[in-house]
Amino acid sequence: MGLALLAALAATVCDARRELSMMKVMPRAVYTQTNDPAGNHVVAIMFNASSGMLAGSMTTRTPTGGMGAAGLGGNGQPVTADGLFSQGAVAVSGSWLFAVNGGSNTLSLFRISDTDPTSLMLVGTPADTLGDFPVSVTYSAKCKTACVLNGGKRDGVTCFGVSATGLKPLDASPRPVGLGQAANPPTGPPSTASQIAFNPKGDILAVTIKGNLTANRLGYIGLYRVSKTGMVSRTQTRAYSIFTSQPAGAGASMIGFLPFGFAWVDDRTLSISDPSVGGAVTLCISSRDPMIASIPVYKTDMAGGYAPAVFMLPEAAPCWAAYSDATGCAYIADAGAGVLAEIMPKSGGKLRSVFNVTSAFGITLGSTPANTYGLLDTAAAGELLFSLSPRSGSVVVVDVSSGSMMPRQLLAAGLPVSSMGLAVAC
């Protein structure tokens, strides 16, 4: 009887802690940007905490003071969806919101109103990123530093100090990432920049760079040291994607040459999407030296076989990634089939569940791969997952609290197909 009572009390305490944790991460608003070459806007959508739903009537569009952009596809024509070839075109931290302007080579800083999260005030003027075609931005509250990843001819990472007066450049020039783009806008997706993000602790800055088989170039994950004063190192170390023994070049059988979106699982682990393998990669960083990283291997069978932590997903183009502290799972969004895959990066990358968003929400996709536009940027907040559905002009909301993904809401916000980036304010 005593043991049963203790167990009941423990369960009650755990439930209370879980509810308190959920209250701390209750979303206030969801943000994306139009990425319109004629004038970029941040779209803010209110989240109703009492109903647990997005409120379509509480949506605003605020000019960034810059222009969006679209890279070129293999046919030389502007790409309709995913024009920046990236994840993280919008970032939110506390009362700050950041948005890249790929067409004007600038970064915009906004202050989010304390009383109305859809009310944004531009702070200062958009800052020159010192490079071409900025595609992704990240911010460290600890360092009070924002860094942007340029993906054009003048490529590289540029960092800024952030204050109430605006963005202050901390660099005289970007840290090159070696894309080899000959003109602006860039041509992709191969040989383009993917994402930039600080780890939770703020002592490592990571970027993902796509490779190019025909150009004999491997994709890689670049790591930068961040000092205690918030200064980002000028040089990077590179963790190259694994590949077969065949030589690089046209027709080579590569594994992981298109590292795309990623999510920090913890301060030393990343879960990275990679459409070149139709799956995702787990990258582990040394606890003793943060500039050493590797793709671990896991035992695959009782006979002692081992394989790298590259796991195949039932998706056509797994490109965007998010991680939920509430579930301990990473989520990989598919740009082709409109599918979300839930994986467990701390358990050898095991696939936990798959959720077909298009059928669950009744989204109609295009008939050819060129105009499918399944799911793009994805973000997690508590036990909710948000994903951008550009073809339907919507934000998809999925409940991940029950051990499997369940539909919560499809917000038809009238977003343009060019929309990019997704961030949540809590």
Secondary structure, DSSP 8 states (H G I E B T S, - for coil): -HHHHHHHHHHHHHHHHHHHHHHHT---EEEEE---TT--EEEEEEEETTTTEEEEEEEEEEE-SS-----B-TTSSB-SSSTT--S-SEEEETTEEEEEETTTTEEEEEEE-SS-TT-EEE-S--EE-SSS-EEEEEEETTTTEEEEEE-SSS-EEEEEEEETTEEEE--SS-B-------SSS-B-STT-EEEEEE-TTSSEEEEEE--BTTTTB--EEEEEEB-TTS-B-S--EEEE--B-SS-SSTT--BSS-----EEEEETTEEEEEETTTTEEEEEEE-SS-TT-EE--EEE-STT--EEESEEE-S-S-EEEEEEETTTTEEEEEETTT-EEEEEEGGGTTEEEEEEEHHHHHT----SSGGG------EEEETTEEEEEETTTTEEEEEE-TTSS-EEEEEEE----TT-EEEEEE-
